[in-house]
Amino acid sequence: MDEKNKILDLLTKHEFFNENIQKKVGRDRAIVYAVYLLESNKIEPTFQRTCVVCFKLFPESFSFSEFPEFPDSRIVRNCLWHCVYKTKGWLVGSDKTKYSTTEKSRMEVIPIFLKLLDSKMDVESLPHTMKVRGISKKELVTKSIDKEGKIIQEIKQSKGFQLFNRNREEIKSFDIKQSLGGDRYVSEAFLNKKLKDALEACKLLNDNDVISYLKWIQETWNKYIR
């Protein structure tokens, strides 16, 4: 059996996670489980394969808001970034090669899903902090808001964000302005609004990496913007 049919066969036999469970475990953990599932079945977790597994097992979490019948690969890519980044360290790898789970994720994340499967998807098997999630409207959001996803993606692709993670001493005022959607002569009021919009997008989509960058901009505002 080739890899494609092996994956399709695996997904046909695997129970999908209902929307209530998806809301509680979150997208990042779901991504980790998708990579683990491929790994444990001796299938290389490439980006495309991970996208397919995520959409089939967690459909509400990884689809377009306007077209829920189609997978949104941008959400998958953002979550992979979260999980690979050192603050979480749940995955290693890249889109160009493949992804792998780490010892940390196998201790912190995978047991949650194994308990769910063993208990026949009983929410009571989740850790207490996950069971009580859902009070905040923002935490209940599982679908991608296209506008917010685009804001985060553009910041992550900017020179300013990349230098922030690599060498902050090289960052120039223009790099920051450009990362917020402005140019060399943009007004401070425009940048301030863009910064606030970006912070809201990060909170909605739970992107702590970009939040760190935006808070740094706030702290150095007088130096780089004014």
C-alpha angles and dihedrals in degrees: 000000000000122000095259095054090042090058093046090049091049092051093047090058097041120087115236122234114249121237094257092057092044090056092052102045095041132219098278093057090044089056091052091052091050091054091045092050091054092044094049090052092050094250119134108246100229120171094259094048092048090052091053094048093047093051094046097046099033103027099162092050098050106038136094113269092228096037106034091172090070129067120243107218091190090071090051092050093049092050092048088054090052093050096045094047114100095246089070105017093188095134140026128202140057143250090262094058122012141283130251134188119246130223088255093057092044088057100038106030115020096059089060092061094041089055091048091053093044091051093047093251096310108169089209088071090067121097112270095251090058095046092058095047116112102067093108117067090222091057090053093061111105101157123082116255100218095213094051093044091053092050092054094044093052092050092050091051093050125105091234094059093045092050090047089062095039111032120347093188089071095056115113130196091254092055091057094044091050092049088057093050098263138114134226094283100039118137122254090235091058092050092047091055091046090051092052092047091050092050090052091049091051093050091049094050095034096238106162094172094063091040089060090052094048093048089051088054089053091051093049097037096117092051100048108023110030 
